[in-house]
Amino acid sequence: MGEASSRRREKYAGDLHALGRRVQALRADAGLSQEQLEDLSGVQRLTISGIENAKIDPQLVTLLRLAEALGVRPAELLGN
């Protein structure tokens, strides 16, 4: 593995951590528990926890459901 590949993996891991922090912050700002967000979004609580802890690389449909439940644009979850 080359240095460029290693940098991409590190950036990708950092992006997943940033996504998780944003989901967690938006959920907290909305005053929602993970269970409440599960009820609103249809995304399982364990998946939400995994995203917030950068353990899961979510599918697009999952991000769309979370964004809708949190009342934000999908781009906001991605930091845009």
Residue, then its C-alpha position, 0 to 999 in steps of 0.5 A: m500500500g502506498e502513501a497516497s492510499s494510506r492518506r485516503r483511508e485516514k481522510y475517509a475515517g476522519d469523514l466518518h467521524a465528522l459525519g457521526r459527530r454531526v448526526q449526534a449534534l443534530r439529534a441532541d439539538a432536536g432533543l431526541s434520543q437514539e430511540q426517538l430518532e429510530d421511531l422518526s426515521g425508521v433507522q435502527r437504533l444500533t445503526i444510528s449508534g454505529i454511525e455516531n461512533a464511526k463504526i458504520d458507513p451508512q448507505l445513502v437511503t439511511l442518510l436521507r431518512l435521518a436527514e428528513a427525521l432531523g429536519v435538515r438537508p442531506a448535505e448538512l449531514l455531510g457538512n455542506 
